[in-house]
């Protein structure tokens, strides 16, 4: 297995990112940061993950918000 020492998201699962962001912001505020229906209309982790796995631009926004919120350089 190849190591990715410069990738801060290496080893972090998308589900863990979403759950941590929801714990930190709550669904309402998370939906304000990233304007997608999966976060604003009857949000659940499962439905959000389904959307994010097939929508690369939305996943990139979640990854960036996760890094901005929890990753310190």
OpenMM code with the backbone's topology and positions (N, CA, C; nanometers):
from openmm import Vec3, app, unit

residues = "UNK UNK UNK UNK UNK UNK UNK UNK UNK UNK UNK UNK UNK UNK UNK UNK UNK UNK UNK UNK UNK UNK UNK UNK UNK UNK UNK UNK UNK UNK UNK UNK UNK UNK UNK UNK UNK UNK UNK UNK UNK UNK UNK UNK UNK UNK UNK UNK UNK UNK UNK UNK UNK UNK UNK UNK UNK UNK UNK UNK UNK UNK UNK UNK UNK UNK UNK UNK UNK UNK UNK UNK UNK".split()
positions = [
    Vec3(0.0841, -0.1180, 0.0000),
    Vec3(0.0000, 0.0000, 0.0000),
    Vec3(0.0890, 0.1248, 0.0000),
    Vec3(0.0540, 0.2188, -0.0835),
    Vec3(0.1353, 0.3385, -0.0993),
    Vec3(0.0999, 0.4436, 0.0062),
    Vec3(0.2003, 0.5039, 0.0640),
    Vec3(0.1805, 0.6072, 0.1658),
    Vec3(0.1578, 0.7426, 0.0995),
    Vec3(0.0760, 0.8252, 0.1625),
    Vec3(0.0475, 0.9589, 0.1120),
    Vec3(0.0705, 1.0607, 0.2231),
    Vec3(0.1961, 1.0869, 0.2566),
    Vec3(0.2256, 1.1727, 0.3715),
    Vec3(0.1803, 1.3184, 0.3530),
    Vec3(0.1653, 1.3638, 0.2306),
    Vec3(0.1258, 1.5032, 0.2065),
    Vec3(-0.0237, 1.5204, 0.1856),
    Vec3(-0.1010, 1.4136, 0.1993),
    Vec3(-0.2451, 1.4200, 0.1802),
    Vec3(-0.3134, 1.4169, 0.3169),
    Vec3(-0.3651, 1.5308, 0.3635),
    Vec3(-0.4269, 1.5338, 0.4964),
    Vec3(-0.5562, 1.4527, 0.5052),
    Vec3(-0.6137, 1.4163, 0.3921),
    Vec3(-0.7373, 1.3382, 0.3935),
    Vec3(-0.7115, 1.1878, 0.3819),
    Vec3(-0.5857, 1.1496, 0.3686),
    Vec3(-0.5530, 1.0074, 0.3563),
    Vec3(-0.5992, 0.9324, 0.4808),
    Vec3(-0.6786, 0.8301, 0.4588),
    Vec3(-0.7268, 0.7484, 0.5695),
    Vec3(-0.8533, 0.8000, 0.6354),
    Vec3(-0.9054, 0.9139, 0.5905),
    Vec3(-1.0285, 0.9694, 0.6474),
    Vec3(-1.1435, 0.9306, 0.5554),
    Vec3(-1.2405, 0.8595, 0.6086),
    Vec3(-1.3550, 0.8152, 0.5293),
    Vec3(-1.4532, 0.9304, 0.5118),
    Vec3(-1.5217, 0.9304, 0.3971),
    Vec3(-1.6214, 1.0325, 0.3691),
    Vec3(-1.7300, 1.0338, 0.4767),
    Vec3(-1.7719, 0.9169, 0.5208),
    Vec3(-1.8745, 0.9089, 0.6259),
    Vec3(-1.8265, 0.9761, 0.7538),
    Vec3(-1.7000, 0.9568, 0.7886),
    Vec3(-1.6455, 1.0203, 0.9085),
    Vec3(-1.6416, 1.1717, 0.8933),
    Vec3(-1.6077, 1.2186, 0.7727),
    Vec3(-1.6059, 1.3634, 0.7475),
    Vec3(-1.7445, 1.4232, 0.7671),
    Vec3(-1.8446, 1.3601, 0.7053),
    Vec3(-1.9817, 1.4118, 0.7141),
    Vec3(-2.0291, 1.4111, 0.8588),
    Vec3(-2.0070, 1.3018, 0.9297),
    Vec3(-2.0521, 1.2926, 1.0688),
    Vec3(-1.9842, 1.3975, 1.1569),
    Vec3(-1.8560, 1.4186, 1.1364),
    Vec3(-1.7842, 1.5176, 1.2174),
    Vec3(-1.8312, 1.6593, 1.1850),
    Vec3(-1.8561, 1.6870, 1.0574),
    Vec3(-1.9067, 1.8188, 1.0187),
    Vec3(-2.0472, 1.8428, 1.0746),
    Vec3(-2.1310, 1.7402, 1.0719),
    Vec3(-2.2665, 1.7532, 1.1276),
    Vec3(-2.2593, 1.7755, 1.2786),
    Vec3(-2.1717, 1.7040, 1.3460),
    Vec3(-2.1552, 1.7239, 1.4905),
    Vec3(-2.1086, 1.8657, 1.5214),
    Vec3(-2.0221, 1.9181, 1.4377),
    Vec3(-1.9648, 2.0513, 1.4604),
    Vec3(-2.0626, 2.1636, 1.4231),
    Vec3(-2.1241, 2.1532, 1.3052),
    Vec3(-2.2092, 2.2610, 1.2534),
    Vec3(-2.3589, 2.2376, 1.2725),
    Vec3(-2.4004, 2.1122, 1.2722),
    Vec3(-2.5431, 2.0809, 1.2653),
    Vec3(-2.5860, 2.0851, 1.1189),
    Vec3(-2.6972, 2.0186, 1.0865),
    Vec3(-2.7416, 2.0119, 0.9469),
    Vec3(-2.7732, 2.1498, 0.8900),
    Vec3(-2.8401, 2.2338, 0.9684),
    Vec3(-2.8819, 2.3650, 0.9184),
    Vec3(-2.7624, 2.4495, 0.8760),
    Vec3(-2.6640, 2.4626, 0.9633),
    Vec3(-2.5466, 2.5433, 0.9302),
    Vec3(-2.4603, 2.4776, 0.8228),
    Vec3(-2.4522, 2.3452, 0.8247),
    Vec3(-2.3770, 2.2755, 0.7205),
    Vec3(-2.4403, 2.3019, 0.5846),
    Vec3(-2.5732, 2.3011, 0.5795),
    Vec3(-2.6447, 2.3329, 0.4559),
    Vec3(-2.6244, 2.4758, 0.4120),
    Vec3(-2.5942, 2.5639, 0.5056),
    Vec3(-2.5621, 2.7020, 0.4703),
    Vec3(-2.4224, 2.7157, 0.4125),
    Vec3(-2.3305, 2.6351, 0.4618),
    Vec3(-2.1927, 2.6371, 0.4105),
    Vec3(-2.1837, 2.5727, 0.2726),
    Vec3(-2.2536, 2.4603, 0.2573),
    Vec3(-2.2526, 2.3866, 0.1307),
    Vec3(-2.3975, 2.3701, 0.0877),
    Vec3(-2.4376, 2.4461, -0.0128),
    Vec3(-2.5777, 2.4533, -0.0513),
    Vec3(-2.6163, 2.3392, -0.1449),
    Vec3(-2.6451, 2.2242, -0.0828),
    Vec3(-2.6957, 2.1094, -0.1570),
    Vec3(-2.8178, 2.0556, -0.0840),
    Vec3(-2.9123, 2.0019, -0.1591),
    Vec3(-3.0361, 1.9516, -0.0994),
    Vec3(-3.0121, 1.8397, 0.0004),
    Vec3(-2.9076, 1.7624, -0.0192),
    Vec3(-2.8793, 1.6522, 0.0728),
    Vec3(-2.8553, 1.7012, 0.2151),
    Vec3(-2.8156, 1.8275, 0.2299),
    Vec3(-2.7933, 1.8853, 0.3622),
    Vec3(-2.9099, 1.9723, 0.4082),
    Vec3(-3.0013, 2.0051, 0.3188),
    Vec3(-3.1080, 2.0999, 0.3524),
    Vec3(-3.2484, 2.0400, 0.3553),
    Vec3(-3.2723, 1.9311, 0.2849),
    Vec3(-3.4059, 1.8725, 0.2770),
    Vec3(-3.4032, 1.7322, 0.3338),
    Vec3(-3.4609, 1.7130, 0.4504),
    Vec3(-3.4630, 1.5832, 0.5188),
    Vec3(-3.3251, 1.5174, 0.5206),
    Vec3(-3.2263, 1.5828, 0.5781),
    Vec3(-3.0893, 1.5307, 0.5712),
    Vec3(-3.0667, 1.4092, 0.6605),
    Vec3(-2.9935, 1.3150, 0.6057),
    Vec3(-2.9421, 1.2021, 0.6821),
    Vec3(-2.8000, 1.1765, 0.6321),
    Vec3(-2.7216, 1.1118, 0.7130),
    Vec3(-2.5857, 1.0789, 0.6716),
    Vec3(-2.5911, 0.9866, 0.5497),
    Vec3(-2.6795, 0.8877, 0.5525),
    Vec3(-2.6882, 0.7911, 0.4433),
    Vec3(-2.7234, 0.8581, 0.3105),
    Vec3(-2.8247, 0.9440, 0.3103),
    Vec3(-2.8633, 1.0099, 0.1845),
    Vec3(-2.7555, 1.1067, 0.1373),
    Vec3(-2.6894, 1.1730, 0.2307),
    Vec3(-2.5823, 1.2649, 0.1951),
    Vec3(-2.4655, 1.1900, 0.1319),
    Vec3(-2.4288, 1.0764, 0.1894),
    Vec3(-2.3184, 0.9979, 0.1348),
    Vec3(-2.3508, 0.9472, -0.0054),
    Vec3(-2.4732, 0.9051, -0.0260),
    Vec3(-2.5138, 0.8573, -0.1590),
    Vec3(-2.4952, 0.9675, -0.2621),
    Vec3(-2.5392, 1.0886, -0.2295),
    Vec3(-2.5243, 1.2019, -0.3202),
    Vec3(-2.3775, 1.2383, -0.3406),
    Vec3(-2.3028, 1.2477, -0.2322),
    Vec3(-2.1629, 1.2910, -0.2409),
    Vec3(-2.0759, 1.1920, -0.3179),
    Vec3(-2.1071, 1.0647, -0.3093),
    Vec3(-2.0265, 0.9636, -0.3799),
    Vec3(-2.0433, 0.9703, -0.5307),
    Vec3(-2.1554, 1.0252, -0.5768),
    Vec3(-2.1752, 1.0329, -0.7219),
    Vec3(-2.1677, 1.1758, -0.7756),
    Vec3(-2.1318, 1.2715, -0.6885),
    Vec3(-2.1249, 1.4112, -0.7297),
    Vec3(-1.9896, 1.4696, -0.6871),
    Vec3(-1.8916, 1.4610, -0.7754),
    Vec3(-1.7550, 1.5021, -0.7391),
    Vec3(-1.7419, 1.6464, -0.6906),
    Vec3(-1.8126, 1.7412, -0.7508),
    Vec3(-1.7981, 1.8805, -0.7084),
    Vec3(-1.8482, 1.9005, -0.5648),
    Vec3(-1.9539, 1.8301, -0.5279),
    Vec3(-2.0070, 1.8430, -0.3914),
    Vec3(-1.9126, 1.7768, -0.2911),
    Vec3(-1.8563, 1.6628, -0.3305),
    Vec3(-1.7611, 1.5946, -0.2421),
    Vec3(-1.6388, 1.6830, -0.2182),
    Vec3(-1.5914, 1.7512, -0.3227),
    Vec3(-1.4770, 1.8411, -0.3078),
    Vec3(-1.5072, 1.9536, -0.2089),
    Vec3(-1.6298, 2.0052, -0.2123),
    Vec3(-1.6687, 2.1110, -0.1185),
    Vec3(-1.6699, 2.0590, 0.0257),
    Vec3(-1.7178, 1.9370, 0.0452),
    Vec3(-1.7194, 1.8768, 0.1785),
    Vec3(-1.5762, 1.8553, 0.2272),
    Vec3(-1.4914, 1.8029, 0.1398),
    Vec3(-1.3518, 1.7803, 0.1780),
    Vec3(-1.2826, 1.9112, 0.2134),
    Vec3(-1.3089, 2.0172, 0.1369),
    Vec3(-1.2460, 2.1455, 0.1636),
    Vec3(-1.2960, 2.2057, 0.2952),
    Vec3(-1.4258, 2.1968, 0.3207),
    Vec3(-1.4798, 2.2478, 0.4466),
    Vec3(-1.4227, 2.1684, 0.5645),
    Vec3(-1.4087, 2.0379, 0.5471),
    Vec3(-1.3501, 1.9539, 0.6518),
    Vec3(-1.2072, 1.9998, 0.6819),
    Vec3(-1.1291, 2.0205, 0.5771),
    Vec3(-0.9911, 2.0665, 0.5960),
    Vec3(-0.9868, 2.2045, 0.6608),
    Vec3(-1.0710, 2.2954, 0.6122),
    Vec3(-1.0739, 2.4316, 0.6675),
    Vec3(-1.1141, 2.4322, 0.8151),
    Vec3(-1.2006, 2.3394, 0.8524),
    Vec3(-1.2530, 2.3359, 0.9890),
    Vec3(-1.1621, 2.2618, 1.0856),
    Vec3(-1.1071, 2.1490, 1.0434),
    Vec3(-1.0389, 2.0605, 1.1385),
    Vec3(-0.8897, 2.0418, 1.1166),
    Vec3(-0.8378, 2.0819, 1.0037),
    Vec3(-0.6965, 2.0549, 0.9756),
    Vec3(-0.6118, 2.1793, 1.0020),
    Vec3(-0.5101, 2.1629, 1.0805),
    Vec3(-0.4183, 2.2737, 1.1089),
    Vec3(-0.2849, 2.2453, 1.0424),
    Vec3(-0.2330, 2.3428, 0.9700),
    Vec3(-0.1007, 2.3259, 0.9071),
    Vec3(0.0094, 2.3527, 1.0029),
] * unit.nanometer
topology = app.Topology()
chain = topology.addChain("A")
for resn in residues:
    res = topology.addResidue(resn, chain)
    for name in ("N", "CA", "C"):
        topology.addAtom(name, app.Element.getBySymbol(name[0]), res)
